[in-house]
Amino acid sequence: MARRDQDFHTIRSEGGLLPLDLLRRVLDPQSELPGTEPDDYNLPAGERLNEVITQKWNTLRKHWVEFRDGAAHLVLC
């Protein structure tokens, strides 16, 4: 029998920020979890939530690389 914390092979949840029961509810199509519908994000008509998430994630990754590169050039006193 699989252990309860091995339900997600690509997600490792530490602490209480994203408990496993919440992750299960997000993935369950029968679950009515508030804040998971496109309308909850006030997107313009026709915009898809997954596309907006991908765009924002790519923007954040770009800024992370810029931050990391800038931080590497800092001289600590």
ABEGO torsion letter per residue (X at the ends): XBBAAAABAABBBBEAABBAAAAAAAABAABBBBGABAAAAGBBBGBBAAAAAAAAAAAAAAAAAAAAAAAAABBBX
